[in-house]
Amino acid sequence: MSEQNPTAPKRGHGRLVGKLLVVAVAMFGFGVFAMPPLYDTFCEITGLGQAGIKTAGEVEESAAPRQVKVRFDANTNSKLDWEFRPVQSSMMVTTGEATTALYFAGNPSERDSAGMATFNVSPPKAARYFVKTECFCFTRQELAAGEEREMPVYFFLQPDLPEDIEELTLSYTFFRNEDDDVAQNAP
């Protein structure tokens, strides 16, 4: 008969606990030290979260107001049967000045429906300088059967928008959203 070593299972458990502890410390280190710079870089590239918005005191005084062409685009996902378009296809905007753009939405169907819009600013480099102060995309939108409405977007372009950006596009896509518990948070 072979005798089992009563300390063998304890050693195996100790090794497993040690490995798990190393993994936990590595995950903590990644979350604390690696994720913030990766997240900041991602937000800077995509414009998500409006990373990099400067306050008035942080904007260089040499950034004189100038005119920039802003184009407006509108799309609807195939599962949402709304009409959706910008009221004006483009406008000249002065950097640093509050501006309003209007979009038209209509529900030509015979039933009420709801949707939520996502947005994109291009070129991506311009996204961090495009600041929406109020937008229909911040909340779920409901349209009754046959209802039509204009939806405003209040925004401004930061005065330190790089000189090489002379034109940019604000694009929205509406998706069906029948779950009133699902809502996008304002940036």
N, CA, C and O atoms as a DFTB+ gen file, in Angstrom:
748 C
 N C O
     1  1       0.817      -1.168       0.000
     2  2       0.000       0.000       0.000
     3  2       0.862       1.232       0.000
     4  3       1.888       1.312       0.676
     5  1       0.414       2.188      -0.779
     6  2       1.183       3.433      -0.794
     7  2       0.516       4.440       0.113
     8  3      -0.706       4.576       0.157
     9  1       1.345       5.119       0.812
    10  2       0.820       6.136       1.726
    11  2       0.797       7.481       1.016
    12  3       1.724       7.839       0.290
    13  1      -0.263       8.201       1.240
    14  2      -0.345       9.541       0.657
    15  2       0.245      10.541       1.628
    16  3       0.115      10.430       2.847
    17  1       0.894      11.511       1.035
    18  2       1.495      12.567       1.839
    19  2       0.396      13.570       2.214
    20  3      -0.197      14.194       1.334
    21  1       0.128      13.724       3.499
    22  2      -0.967      14.632       3.898
    23  2      -0.672      16.091       3.572
    24  3      -1.602      16.898       3.560
    25  1       0.576      16.468       3.308
    26  2       0.899      17.864       2.997
    27  2       0.805      18.156       1.509
    28  3       0.837      19.326       1.127
    29  1       0.690      17.159       0.658
    30  2       0.648      17.358      -0.803
    31  2      -0.542      18.215      -1.233
    32  3      -0.344      19.159      -1.999
    33  1      -1.764      17.937      -0.781
    34  2      -2.873      18.787      -1.210
    35  2      -2.691      20.223      -0.757
    36  3      -3.069      21.141      -1.485
    37  1      -2.137      20.445       0.396
    38  2      -1.941      21.803       0.873
    39  2      -0.942      22.544      -0.004
    40  3      -1.130      23.728      -0.285
    41  1       0.116      21.868      -0.440
    42  2       1.085      22.492      -1.332
    43  2       0.434      22.872      -2.662
    44  3       0.695      23.951      -3.194
    45  1      -0.401      22.003      -3.194
    46  2      -1.107      22.282      -4.452
    47  2      -2.022      23.489      -4.324
    48  3      -2.102      24.326      -5.224
    49  1      -2.707      23.565      -3.195
    50  2      -3.583      24.714      -2.963
    51  2      -2.770      25.995      -2.807
    52  3      -3.179      27.053      -3.285
    53  1      -1.641      25.905      -2.151
    54  2      -0.776      27.075      -1.971
    55  2      -0.271      27.614      -3.297
    56  3      -0.212      28.827      -3.499
    57  1       0.095      26.712      -4.203
    58  2       0.550      27.141      -5.539
    59  2      -0.584      27.822      -6.297
    60  3      -0.381      28.859      -6.928
    61  1      -1.774      27.239      -6.235
    62  2      -2.934      27.824      -6.917
    63  2      -3.252      29.209      -6.351
    64  3      -3.507      30.145      -7.109
    65  1      -3.237      29.339      -5.046
    66  2      -3.498      30.636      -4.413
    67  2      -2.426      31.636      -4.840
    68  3      -2.743      32.794      -5.115
    69  1      -1.168      31.214      -4.901
    70  2      -0.079      32.099      -5.328
    71  2      -0.268      32.569      -6.762
    72  3      -0.072      33.746      -7.065
    73  1      -0.652      31.644      -7.649
    74  2      -0.884      32.007      -9.058
    75  2      -2.060      32.980      -9.169
    76  3      -1.996      33.960      -9.911
    77  1      -3.122      32.704      -8.431
    78  2      -4.283      33.593      -8.470
    79  2      -3.942      34.979      -7.922
    80  3      -4.438      35.989      -8.421
    81  1      -3.106      35.018      -6.910
    82  2      -2.680      36.294      -6.352
    83  2      -1.862      37.090      -7.371
    84  3      -2.032      38.304      -7.483
    85  1      -0.986      36.425      -8.107
    86  2      -0.188      37.089      -9.147
    87  2      -1.110      37.635     -10.244
    88  3      -0.923      38.760     -10.709
    89  1      -2.096      36.845     -10.653
    90  2      -3.040      37.291     -11.677
    91  2      -3.829      38.505     -11.175
    92  3      -4.018      39.467     -11.919
    93  1      -4.285      38.467      -9.928
    94  2      -5.051      39.587      -9.374
    95  2      -4.202      40.857      -9.320
    96  3      -4.684      41.934      -9.670
    97  1      -2.953      40.745      -8.889
    98  2      -2.064      41.916      -8.832
    99  2      -1.804      42.448     -10.238
   100  3      -1.786      43.661     -10.447
   101  1      -1.601      41.543     -11.211
   102  2      -1.378      41.977     -12.594
   103  2      -2.606      42.697     -13.145
   104  3      -2.471      43.718     -13.820
   105  1      -3.804      42.174     -12.864
   106  2      -5.035      42.826     -13.337
   107  2      -5.203      44.202     -12.696
   108  3      -5.591      45.159     -13.366
   109  1      -4.915      44.297     -11.413
   110  2      -5.004      45.589     -10.717
   111  2      -4.024      46.581     -11.339
   112  3      -4.384      47.730     -11.597
   113  1      -2.802      46.149     -11.577
   114  2      -1.793      47.027     -12.183
   115  2      -2.206      47.493     -13.562
   116  3      -2.029      48.662     -13.904
   117  1      -2.763      46.579     -14.366
   118  2      -3.217      46.949     -15.700
   119  2      -4.334      47.988     -15.610
   120  3      -4.331      48.980     -16.339
   121  1      -5.294      47.748     -14.705
   122  2      -6.424      48.672     -14.561
   123  2      -6.021      50.040     -14.067
   124  3      -6.580      51.046     -14.505
   125  1      -5.059      50.099     -13.162
   126  2      -4.658      51.375     -12.576
   127  2      -3.667      52.128     -13.459
   128  3      -3.768      53.346     -13.609
   129  1      -2.713      51.409     -14.041
   130  2      -1.635      52.088     -14.751
   131  2      -1.769      52.074     -16.273
   132  3      -1.368      53.040     -16.922
   133  1      -2.313      51.027     -16.855
   134  2      -2.358      50.931     -18.310
   135  2      -3.667      51.435     -18.907
   136  3      -3.649      52.039     -19.979
   137  1      -4.800      51.207     -18.247
   138  2      -6.088      51.574     -18.834
   139  2      -6.303      53.077     -18.996
   140  3      -6.774      53.489     -20.057
   141  1      -5.987      53.924     -18.007
   142  2      -6.250      55.355     -18.215
   143  2      -5.572      55.942     -19.461
   144  3      -6.245      56.641     -20.218
   145  1      -4.285      55.700     -19.716
   146  2      -3.707      56.261     -20.938
   147  2      -4.294      55.642     -22.199
   148  3      -4.443      56.331     -23.208
   149  1      -4.630      54.348     -22.161
   150  2      -5.257      53.725     -23.327
   151  2      -6.633      54.328     -23.587
   152  3      -6.992      54.601     -24.732
   153  1      -7.403      54.534     -22.517
   154  2      -8.728      55.131     -22.649
   155  2      -8.631      56.563     -23.184
   156  3      -9.381      56.943     -24.083
   157  1      -7.714      57.350     -22.635
   158  2      -7.538      58.731     -23.102
   159  2      -7.171      58.765     -24.573
   160  3      -7.692      59.593     -25.321
   161  1      -6.288      57.887     -24.998
   162  2      -5.894      57.835     -26.411
   163  2      -7.080      57.455     -27.277
   164  3      -7.301      58.062     -28.324
   165  1      -7.850      56.452     -26.853
   166  2      -9.026      56.033     -27.595
   167  2     -10.022      57.186     -27.732
   168  3     -10.544      57.427     -28.821
   169  1     -10.287      57.896     -26.637
   170  2     -11.234      59.019     -26.664
   171  2     -10.718      60.153     -27.543
   172  3     -11.499      60.797     -28.244
   173  1      -9.433      60.398     -27.512
   174  2      -8.854      61.465     -28.328
   175  2      -9.004      61.148     -29.813
   176  3      -9.300      62.036     -30.613
   177  1      -8.801      59.893     -30.180
   178  2      -8.896      59.486     -31.585
   179  2     -10.338      59.498     -32.059
   180  3     -10.630      59.989     -33.150
   181  1     -11.246      58.959     -31.247
   182  2     -12.639      58.816     -31.675
   183  2     -13.526      59.989     -31.321
   184  3     -14.570      60.179     -31.945
   185  1     -13.134      60.787     -30.330
   186  2     -13.980      61.886     -29.887
   187  2     -15.028      61.449     -28.884
   188  3     -15.818      62.276     -28.431
   189  1     -15.059      60.174     -28.522
   190  2     -16.040      59.698     -27.542
   191  2     -15.774      60.317     -26.191
   192  3     -14.622      60.519     -25.804
   193  1     -16.821      60.612     -25.488
   194  2     -16.683      61.197     -24.154
   195  2     -16.209      62.634     -24.193
   196  3     -15.975      63.237     -23.146
   197  1     -16.064      63.194     -25.389
   198  2     -15.608      64.573     -25.556
   199  2     -14.323      64.815     -24.772
   200  3     -14.160      65.863     -24.147
   201  1     -13.420      63.852     -24.807
   202  2     -12.134      64.008     -24.120
   203  2     -11.394      65.197     -24.696
   204  3     -11.434      65.434     -25.903
   205  1     -10.742      65.920     -23.869
   206  2      -9.915      67.021     -24.344
   207  2     -10.635      68.348     -24.457
   208  3     -10.066      69.289     -25.011
   209  1     -11.849      68.476     -23.963
   210  2     -12.544      69.753     -24.020
   211  2     -11.820      70.728     -23.103
   212  3     -11.557      70.427     -21.938
   213  1     -11.511      71.868     -23.631
   214  2     -10.788      72.872     -22.851
   215  2     -11.751      73.931     -22.344
   216  3     -12.732      74.265     -23.007
   217  1     -11.461      74.449     -21.170
   218  2     -12.254      75.552     -20.651
   219  2     -11.779      76.834     -21.329
   220  3     -10.740      76.850     -21.988
   221  1     -12.540      77.895     -21.162
   222  2     -12.189      79.162     -21.806
   223  2     -10.808      79.632     -21.374
   224  3     -10.077      80.205     -22.181
   225  1     -10.439      79.405     -20.132
   226  2      -9.134      79.841     -19.640
   227  2      -7.984      79.046     -20.208
   228  3      -6.849      79.522     -20.223
   229  1      -8.261      77.822     -20.684
   230  2      -7.205      76.977     -21.229
   231  2      -6.957      77.191     -22.714
   232  3      -5.908      76.801     -23.227
   233  1      -7.909      77.809     -23.412
   234  2      -7.760      78.028     -24.843
   235  2      -6.736      79.137     -25.073
   236  3      -6.761      80.180     -24.420
   237  1      -5.847      78.882     -26.013
   238  2      -4.825      79.879     -26.309
   239  2      -5.471      81.165     -26.795
   240  3      -6.430      81.139     -27.565
   241  1      -4.937      82.290     -26.338
   242  2      -5.496      83.572     -26.740
   243  2      -5.258      83.859     -28.211
   244  3      -5.962      84.681     -28.797
   245  1      -4.277      83.197     -28.823
   246  2      -3.981      83.433     -30.225
   247  2      -5.013      82.786     -31.154
   248  3      -5.000      83.037     -32.359
   249  1      -5.910      81.955     -30.602
   250  2      -6.914      81.279     -31.408
   251  2      -8.042      82.262     -31.724
   252  3      -9.015      82.362     -30.977
   253  1      -7.907      82.971     -32.813
   254  2      -8.916      83.952     -33.221
   255  2     -10.120      83.240     -33.825
   256  3      -9.964      82.205     -34.472
   257  1     -11.321      83.782     -33.622
   258  2     -12.511      83.173     -34.222
   259  2     -12.361      83.114     -35.740
   260  3     -11.800      84.015     -36.364
   261  1     -12.878      82.027     -36.317
   262  2     -12.838      81.871     -37.771
   263  2     -14.048      81.071     -38.217
   264  3     -14.725      80.450     -37.397
   265  1     -14.316      81.083     -39.482
   266  2     -15.456      80.380     -40.058
   267  2     -15.044      78.966     -40.481
   268  3     -13.996      78.761     -41.093
   269  1     -15.898      78.001     -40.138
   270  2     -15.676      76.605     -40.499
   271  2     -16.987      76.069     -41.068
   272  3     -18.060      76.343     -40.531
   273  1     -16.899      75.310     -42.149
   274  2     -18.105      74.718     -42.727
   275  2     -18.430      73.425     -41.985
   276  3     -17.579      72.548     -41.840
   277  1     -19.688      73.319     -41.513
   278  2     -20.156      72.104     -40.849
   279  2     -21.242      71.502     -41.733
   280  3     -22.240      72.155     -42.039
   281  1     -21.041      70.262     -42.135
   282  2     -22.027      69.514     -42.919
   283  2     -22.836      68.634     -41.963
   284  3     -22.330      68.191     -40.932
   285  1     -24.081      68.391     -42.316
   286  2     -24.965      67.586     -41.485
   287  2     -25.441      66.374     -42.280
   288  3     -25.812      66.485     -43.448
   289  1     -25.422      65.218     -41.624
   290  2     -25.798      63.960     -42.264
   291  2     -26.775      63.232     -41.348
   292  3     -26.681      63.342     -40.126
   293  1     -27.712      62.490     -41.935
   294  2     -28.701      61.753     -41.145
   295  2     -28.975      60.399     -41.785
   296  3     -29.132      60.291     -43.002
   297  1     -29.030      59.375     -40.949
   298  2     -29.292      58.008     -41.404
   299  2     -30.263      57.347     -40.435
   300  3     -30.365      57.737     -39.272
   301  1     -30.974      56.340     -40.934
   302  2     -31.881      55.578     -40.092
   303  2     -31.595      54.101     -40.299
   304  3     -31.477      53.635     -41.432
   305  1     -31.486      53.375     -39.209
   306  2     -31.296      51.938     -39.277
   307  2     -32.526      51.316     -39.929
   308  3     -33.637      51.818     -39.760
   309  1     -32.338      50.229     -40.669
   310  2     -33.437      49.603     -41.415
   311  2     -34.572      49.095     -40.526
   312  3     -35.677      48.873     -41.021
   313  1     -34.328      48.905     -39.229
   314  2     -35.386      48.422     -38.330
   315  2     -36.251      49.555     -37.780
   316  3     -37.194      49.307     -37.029
   317  1     -35.935      50.784     -38.147
   318  2     -36.724      51.934     -37.703
   319  2     -37.253      52.642     -38.943
   320  3     -36.475      53.149     -39.751
   321  1     -38.565      52.676     -39.093
   322  2     -39.155      53.210     -40.321
   323  2     -39.472      54.706     -40.229
   324  3     -40.560      55.141     -40.607
   325  1     -38.532      55.470     -39.734
   326  2     -38.701      56.920     -39.632
   327  2     -38.092      57.609     -40.841
   328  3     -37.210      57.076     -41.515
   329  1     -38.596      58.816     -41.092
   330  2     -37.925      59.745     -41.998
   331  2     -37.029      60.598     -41.107
   332  3     -37.471      61.096     -40.072
   333  1     -35.789      60.763     -41.503
   334  2     -34.851      61.511     -40.665
   335  2     -33.856      62.203     -41.578
   336  3     -33.202      61.563     -42.402
   337  1     -33.745      63.534     -41.423
   338  2     -32.833      64.295     -42.282
   339  2     -32.486      65.631     -41.624
   340  3     -33.225      66.115     -40.767
   341  1     -31.369      66.218     -42.025
   342  2     -31.064      67.553     -41.517
   343  2     -31.960      68.572     -42.217
   344  3     -32.286      68.410     -43.393
   345  1     -32.353      69.611     -41.501
   346  2     -33.158      70.680     -42.108
   347  2     -32.280      71.475     -43.076
   348  3     -32.744      71.924     -44.124
   349  1     -31.033      71.639     -42.717
   350  2     -30.063      72.362     -43.533
   351  2     -28.875      71.426     -43.739
   352  3     -28.374      70.854     -42.771
   353  1     -28.413      71.256     -44.979
   354  2     -27.343      70.289     -45.252
   355  2     -25.975      70.758     -44.764
   356  3     -25.102      69.936     -44.489
   357  1     -25.781      72.077     -44.654
   358  2     -24.511      72.595     -44.128
   359  2     -24.697      74.041     -43.700
   360  3     -25.680      74.687     -44.063
   361  1     -23.736      74.546     -42.920
   362  2     -23.741      75.952     -42.521
   363  2     -22.324      76.373     -42.166
   364  3     -21.482      75.542     -41.827
   365  1     -22.078      77.657     -42.249
   366  2     -20.805      78.215     -41.814
   367  2     -20.951      78.569     -40.333
   368  3     -21.905      79.233     -39.930
   369  1     -19.991      78.114     -39.539
   370  2     -20.037      78.293     -38.089
   371  2     -18.791      79.048     -37.649
   372  3     -17.688      78.759     -38.113
   373  1     -18.963      80.007     -36.761
   374  2     -17.831      80.743     -36.194
   375  2     -17.362      80.012     -34.953
   376  3     -18.161      79.711     -34.066
   377  1     -16.072      79.726     -34.885
   378  2     -15.530      79.026     -33.724
   379  2     -15.790      79.833     -32.457
   380  3     -15.698      81.061     -32.455
   381  1     -16.116      79.125     -31.388
   382  2     -16.367      79.763     -30.105
   383  2     -17.777      80.270     -29.911
   384  3     -18.136      80.645     -28.795
   385  1     -18.593      80.297     -30.954
   386  2     -19.966      80.803     -30.845
   387  2     -20.973      79.665     -30.772
   388  3     -20.864      78.680     -31.502
   389  1     -21.954      79.807     -29.886
   390  2     -23.023      78.815     -29.770
   391  2     -23.842      78.813     -31.059
   392  3     -24.169      79.865     -31.609
   393  1     -24.160      77.621     -31.521
   394  2     -24.860      77.457     -32.795
   395  2     -25.961      76.416     -32.620
   396  3     -25.841      75.509     -31.797
   397  1     -27.027      76.550     -33.395
   398  2     -28.126      75.591     -33.383
   399  2     -28.309      75.019     -34.775
   400  3     -28.353      75.756     -35.760
   401  1     -28.415      73.703     -34.851
   402  2     -28.750      73.017     -36.100
   403  2     -30.022      72.222     -35.853
   404  3     -30.246      71.734     -34.745
   405  1     -30.850      72.091     -36.868
   406  2     -32.109      71.370     -36.730
   407  2     -32.120      70.126     -37.603
   408  3     -31.624      70.130     -38.730
   409  1     -32.697      69.061     -37.057
   410  2     -32.938      67.833     -37.800
   411  2     -34.438      67.581     -37.797
   412  3     -35.132      67.925     -36.841
   413  1     -34.930      66.982     -38.865
   414  2     -36.343      66.635     -38.997
   415  2     -36.491      65.134     -38.767
   416  3     -35.716      64.340     -39.301
   417  1     -37.487      64.748     -37.973
   418  2     -37.815      63.331     -37.785
   419  2     -39.315      63.169     -37.949
   420  3     -40.096      63.970     -37.436
   421  1     -39.710      62.136     -38.663
   422  2     -41.124      61.841     -38.861
   423  2     -41.378      60.349     -38.804
   424  3     -40.564      59.546     -39.261
   425  1     -42.515      59.988     -38.237
   426  2     -42.910      58.582     -38.139
   427  2     -44.109      58.365     -39.057
   428  3     -45.246      58.587     -38.641
   429  1     -43.878      57.936     -40.300
   430  2     -44.986      57.773     -41.241
   431  2     -45.808      56.508     -41.010
   432  3     -46.812      56.295     -41.689
   433  1     -45.399      55.673     -40.067
   434  2     -46.110      54.409     -39.844
   435  2     -47.409      54.645     -39.072
   436  3     -47.695      55.760     -38.635
   437  1     -48.176      53.585     -38.915
   438  2     -49.451      53.664     -38.209
   439  2     -49.338      53.229     -36.752
   440  3     -50.348      52.990     -36.090
   441  1     -48.111      53.129     -36.257
   442  2     -47.934      52.764     -34.854
   443  2     -46.854      53.641     -34.233
   444  3     -45.924      54.083     -34.907
   445  1     -46.998      53.880     -32.934
   446  2     -46.000      54.651     -32.199
   447  2     -44.688      53.873     -32.174
   448  3     -44.689      52.642     -32.165
   449  1     -43.578      54.592     -32.162
   450  2     -42.280      53.925     -32.047
   451  2     -41.277      54.869     -31.399
   452  3     -41.501      56.074     -31.280
   453  1     -40.174      54.282     -30.991
   454  2     -39.136      55.054     -30.309
   455  2     -37.785      54.709     -30.895
   456  3     -37.558      53.611     -31.404
   457  1     -36.890      55.687     -30.807
   458  2     -35.546      55.473     -31.326
   459  2     -34.514      56.237     -30.521
   460  3     -34.844      57.092     -29.699
   461  1     -33.283      55.914     -30.772
   462  2     -32.158      56.567     -30.117
   463  2     -31.100      56.829     -31.173
   464  3     -30.821      55.971     -32.010
   465  1     -30.516      58.010     -31.133
   466  2     -29.531      58.382     -32.144
   467  2     -28.117      58.274     -31.590
   468  3     -27.850      58.606     -30.435
   469  1     -27.231      57.805     -32.439
   470  2     -25.802      57.858     -32.151
   471  2     -25.207      58.891     -33.093
   472  3     -25.794      59.197     -34.131
   473  1     -24.049      59.428     -32.740
   474  2     -23.463      60.467     -33.572
   475  2     -22.005      60.171     -33.868
   476  3     -21.361      59.359     -33.205
   477  1     -21.515      60.848     -34.872
   478  2     -20.118      60.748     -35.252
   479  2     -19.695      62.099     -35.825
   480  3     -20.462      62.747     -36.537
   481  1     -18.482      62.513     -35.512
   482  2     -17.917      63.734     -36.078
   483  2     -16.696      63.322     -36.891
   484  3     -15.844      62.570     -36.419
   485  1     -16.627      63.818     -38.101
   486  2     -15.443      63.528     -38.911
   487  2     -14.938      64.817     -39.548
   488  3     -15.738      65.700     -39.860
   489  1     -13.651      64.941     -39.744
   490  2     -12.627      63.942     -39.476
   491  2     -12.496      63.695     -37.983
   492  3     -12.814      64.570     -37.178
   493  1     -12.024      62.497     -37.603
   494  2     -11.924      62.153     -36.192
   495  2     -11.138      63.174     -35.368
   496  3     -11.436      63.390     -34.193
   497  1     -10.157      63.787     -35.974
   498  2      -9.337      64.795     -35.287
   499  2     -10.188      65.979     -34.811
   500  3      -9.858      66.620     -33.813
   501  1     -11.274      66.264     -35.520
   502  2     -12.138      67.405     -35.184
   503  2     -13.091      67.099     -34.032
   504  3     -13.625      68.023     -33.418
   505  1     -13.309      65.840     -33.733
   506  2     -14.312      65.448     -32.736
   507  2     -14.050      66.065     -31.371
   508  3     -14.994      66.444     -30.678
   509  1     -12.819      66.172     -30.980
   510  2     -12.520      66.701     -29.640
   511  2     -12.788      68.202     -29.534
   512  3     -12.825      68.738     -28.426
   513  1     -12.972      68.883     -30.649
   514  2     -13.225      70.327     -30.649
   515  2     -14.704      70.650     -30.895
   516  3     -15.103      71.813     -30.845
   517  1     -15.512      69.620     -31.160
   518  2     -16.944      69.772     -31.414
   519  2     -17.676      69.468     -30.113
   520  3     -17.668      68.328     -29.648
   521  1     -18.306      70.479     -29.523
   522  2     -18.938      70.317     -28.208
   523  2     -20.448      70.513     -28.346
   524  3     -20.920      71.596     -28.693
   525  1     -21.206      69.425     -28.064
   526  2     -22.661      69.509     -28.058
   527  2     -23.104      69.854     -26.642
   528  3     -22.759      69.145     -25.696
   529  1     -23.862      70.934     -26.488
   530  2     -24.342      71.322     -25.161
   531  2     -25.729      70.756     -24.877
   532  3     -26.091      70.537     -23.721
   533  1     -26.503      70.520     -25.935
   534  2     -27.817      69.899     -25.801
   535  2     -28.127      69.216     -27.120
   536  3     -27.876      69.766     -28.192
   537  1     -28.683      68.000     -27.030
   538  2     -28.899      67.238     -28.259
   539  2     -29.992      66.197     -28.058
   540  3     -30.132      65.629     -26.975
   541  1     -30.759      65.953     -29.110
   542  2     -31.772      64.901     -29.070
   543  2     -31.126      63.528     -28.911
   544  3     -31.789      62.571     -28.511
   545  1     -29.849      63.432     -29.219
   546  2     -29.152      62.143     -29.113
   547  2     -28.839      61.766     -27.675
   548  3     -28.421      60.638     -27.414
   549  1     -29.034      62.688     -26.734
   550  2     -28.757      62.386     -25.332
   551  2     -29.845      61.513     -24.702
   552  3     -29.610      60.875     -23.676
   553  1     -31.034      61.485     -25.313
   554  2     -32.149      60.734     -24.738
   555  2     -32.898      59.957     -25.812
   556  3     -32.753      60.220     -27.006
   557  1     -33.689      59.012     -25.372
   558  2     -34.554      58.215     -26.244
   559  2     -35.660      59.126     -26.768
   560  3     -36.219      59.921     -26.012
   561  1     -35.975      59.016     -28.053
   562  2     -37.006      59.847     -28.672
   563  2     -38.208      58.982     -29.042
   564  3     -38.052      57.891     -29.589
   565  1     -39.399      59.475     -28.741
   566  2     -40.629      58.764     -29.070
   567  2     -41.425      59.593     -30.070
   568  3     -41.578      60.803     -29.905
   569  1     -41.928      58.934     -31.105
   570  2     -42.789      59.589     -32.085
   571  2     -44.076      58.781     -32.215
   572  3     -44.049      57.571     -32.437
   573  1     -45.190      59.467     -32.072
   574  2     -46.484      58.822     -32.261
   575  2     -46.682      58.546     -33.749
   576  3     -45.994      59.125     -34.589
   577  1     -47.611      57.672     -34.067
   578  2     -47.918      57.370     -35.465
   579  2     -48.256      58.663     -36.196
   580  3     -49.121      59.417     -35.749
   581  1     -47.593      58.926     -37.301
   582  2     -47.836      60.118     -38.098
   583  2     -47.203      61.392     -37.560
   584  3     -47.315      62.438     -38.200
   585  1     -46.546      61.343     -36.416
   586  2     -45.947      62.546     -35.825
   587  2     -44.680      62.966     -36.560
   588  3     -43.890      62.133     -37.005
   589  1     -44.509      64.278     -36.673
   590  2     -43.302      64.869     -37.245
   591  2     -42.811      65.950     -36.297
   592  3     -43.607      66.616     -35.636
   593  1     -41.476      66.123     -36.232
   594  2     -40.955      67.195     -35.384
   595  2     -39.545      67.565     -35.810
   596  3     -38.817      66.775     -36.411
   597  1     -39.188      68.806     -35.472
   598  2     -37.815      69.256     -35.652
   599  2     -37.097      69.080     -34.324
   600  3     -37.639      69.385     -33.262
   601  1     -35.868      68.583     -34.404
   602  2     -35.086      68.329     -33.196
   603  2     -33.797      69.141     -33.274
   604  3     -33.017      68.980     -34.213
   605  1     -33.569      70.015     -32.290
   606  2     -32.377      70.865     -32.323
   607  2     -31.138      70.201     -31.726
   608  3     -31.221      69.316     -30.874
   609  1     -30.001      70.661     -32.204
   610  2     -28.695      70.307     -31.640
   611  2     -28.018      71.636     -31.346
   612  3     -27.845      72.457     -32.247
   613  1     -27.635      71.853     -30.100
   614  2     -26.933      73.067     -29.702
   615  2     -25.467      72.702     -29.529
   616  3     -25.134      71.776     -28.790
   617  1     -24.596      73.431     -30.212
   618  2     -23.185      73.080     -30.168
   619  2     -22.312      74.304     -30.389
   620  3     -22.798      75.376     -30.750
   621  1     -21.017      74.126     -30.167
   622  2     -20.027      75.120     -30.558
   623  2     -18.733      74.412     -30.904
   624  3     -18.475      73.295     -30.455
   625  1     -17.932      75.077     -31.702
   626  2     -16.597      74.587     -32.047
   627  2     -15.606      75.347     -31.189
   628  3     -15.639      76.577     -31.136
   629  1     -14.731      74.626     -30.521
   630  2     -13.744      75.290     -29.680
   631  2     -12.860      76.194     -30.539
   632  3     -12.512      75.836     -31.664
   633  1     -12.500      77.356     -30.014
   634  2     -11.706      78.325     -30.781
   635  2     -10.340      77.797     -31.214
   636  3      -9.780      78.282     -32.197
   637  1      -9.798      76.820     -30.504
   638  2      -8.478      76.301     -30.867
   639  2      -8.558      75.121     -31.830
   640  3      -7.625      74.323     -31.916
   641  1      -9.681      75.010     -32.561
   642  2      -9.798      74.004     -33.619
   643  2      -8.608      74.172     -34.557
   644  3      -8.358      75.283     -35.025
   645  1      -7.868      73.102     -34.846
   646  2      -6.683      73.243     -35.704
   647  2      -7.000      73.925     -37.045
   648  3      -8.044      73.691     -37.654
   649  1      -6.084      74.754     -37.469
   650  2      -6.262      75.550     -38.692
   651  2      -6.481      74.678     -39.931
   652  3      -7.159      75.100     -40.869
   653  1      -5.915      73.471     -39.944
   654  2      -6.045      72.626     -41.126
   655  2      -7.446      72.015     -41.265
   656  3      -7.756      71.413     -42.293
   657  1      -8.291      72.164     -40.237
   658  2      -9.676      71.678     -40.329
   659  2     -10.547      72.850     -40.773
   660  3     -10.851      73.752     -39.992
   661  1     -10.934      72.814     -42.026
   662  2     -11.762      73.882     -42.594
   663  2     -13.205      73.445     -42.782
   664  3     -14.092      74.263     -43.027
   665  1     -13.427      72.122     -42.661
   666  2     -14.759      71.561     -42.873
   667  2     -14.873      70.286     -42.050
   668  3     -13.923      69.510     -41.948
   669  1     -16.060      70.080     -41.459
   670  2     -16.285      68.836     -40.727
   671  2     -17.725      68.400     -40.909
   672  3     -18.566      69.169     -41.373
   673  1     -18.001      67.157     -40.538
   674  2     -19.340      66.590     -40.711
   675  2     -19.855      66.039     -39.391
   676  3     -19.153      65.305     -38.695
   677  1     -21.097      66.403     -39.052
   678  2     -21.802      65.836     -37.911
   679  2     -22.829      64.865     -38.484
   680  3     -23.728      65.263     -39.224
   681  1     -22.687      63.597     -38.137
   682  2     -23.558      62.558     -38.685
   683  2     -24.304      61.842     -37.562
   684  3     -23.723      61.511     -36.529
   685  1     -25.586      61.611     -37.777
   686  2     -26.413      60.881     -36.816
   687  2     -27.011      59.649     -37.482
   688  3     -27.322      59.658     -38.673
   689  1     -27.166      58.593     -36.695
   690  2     -27.905      57.412     -37.121
   691  2     -28.910      57.080     -36.027
   692  3     -28.544      56.919     -34.862
   693  1     -30.185      56.979     -36.410
   694  2     -31.246      56.605     -35.470
   695  2     -31.455      55.099     -35.526
   696  3     -31.510      54.511     -36.606
   697  1     -31.571      54.477     -34.354
   698  2     -31.844      53.056     -34.221
   699  2     -33.130      52.885     -33.420
   700  3     -33.467      53.726     -32.587
   701  1     -33.849      51.784     -33.677
   702  2     -35.051      51.456     -32.911
   703  2     -34.649      51.237     -31.457
   704  3     -33.625      50.618     -31.170
   705  1     -35.475      51.758     -30.539
   706  2     -35.239      51.563     -29.103
   707  2     -36.592      51.530     -28.409
   708  3     -37.121      52.572     -28.020
   709  1     -37.141      50.361     -28.255
   710  2     -38.451      50.211     -27.624
   711  2     -38.343      49.976     -26.118
   712  3     -39.368      49.862     -25.447
   713  1     -37.145      49.903     -25.580
   714  2     -36.939      49.672     -24.149
   715  2     -36.684      50.991     -23.457
   716  3     -35.585      51.536     -23.559
   717  1     -37.681      51.522     -22.749
   718  2     -37.517      52.840     -22.123
   719  2     -36.547      52.836     -20.948
   720  3     -36.236      53.895     -20.402
   721  1     -36.062      51.653     -20.550
   722  2     -35.031      51.588     -19.519
   723  2     -33.630      51.748     -20.112
   724  3     -32.664      52.009     -19.395
   725  1     -33.539      51.588     -21.430
   726  2     -32.242      51.717     -22.095
   727  2     -32.133      53.142     -22.628
   728  3     -32.890      53.544     -23.512
   729  1     -31.214      53.876     -22.098
   730  2     -31.040      55.257     -22.532
   731  2     -29.561      55.590     -22.513
   732  3     -28.805      55.120     -21.664
   733  1     -29.182      56.393     -23.448
   734  2     -27.789      56.831     -23.550
   735  2     -27.573      57.994     -22.602
   736  3     -28.441      58.859     -22.479
   737  1     -26.443      58.031     -21.938
   738  2     -26.136      59.134     -21.042
   739  2     -25.528      60.287     -21.811
   740  3     -24.818      60.083     -22.795
   741  1     -25.803      61.484     -21.365
   742  2     -25.205      62.664     -21.995
   743  2     -23.702      62.625     -21.784
   744  3     -23.239      62.226     -20.716
   745  1     -22.926      63.038     -22.799
   746  2     -21.477      63.016     -22.648
   747  2     -20.984      64.018     -21.628
   748  3     -19.781      64.117     -21.390
